[in-house]
Amino acid sequence: CRTKTNYNSGDSTKCIGGIYKSDTGIHPCILCPSGSRNPGTIASISCITCSSSSFCPLGAIYEKNSTLLTSISQAYAYPRSPEMDLFEDILLNNMFSLGSTDHCLVVSPIFWTFILLAIFLILLLSIASLYWWFSPEKQ
């Protein structure tokens, strides 16, 4: 037979600074809204409204005098993009530029295409010659 455990919902655990619990019970604490604070020294059942000359963000512990805050502009000019911004355009522009001064032959895609074609051609010719030399005689 199971016995029911009766939790005392009247006990309220003290919340840390910046959060509060508006009523007693077993549930999590809530962040203090913007414009209010909870230093964590009070009963943590509500947040204190900040004065109009101070800054209190979400979950504030103490007031910050707004005259001490400096304004920082985070608006920076976006860097200018190149004329060709699509990968296909850049690839087509650089594929056949073997003699240009800013690209060397080794990084050219057409060079590596010719190298692979030569390797496959040599491989194909070696397989054909082996087949011709060692082919089984027909009876």
ABEGO torsion letter per residue (X at the ends): XBBBBBBBAABBBBBBBGBBBABBEBBBBBBBBBGBBBAGABAGABBBBBBAABBBBBGBABBBBAAABBBBBABBBBBBBBABABAAAAAAAAAABAABAABBAAABAAAAAAAAAAAAAAAAAAAAAAAAAABBBBX
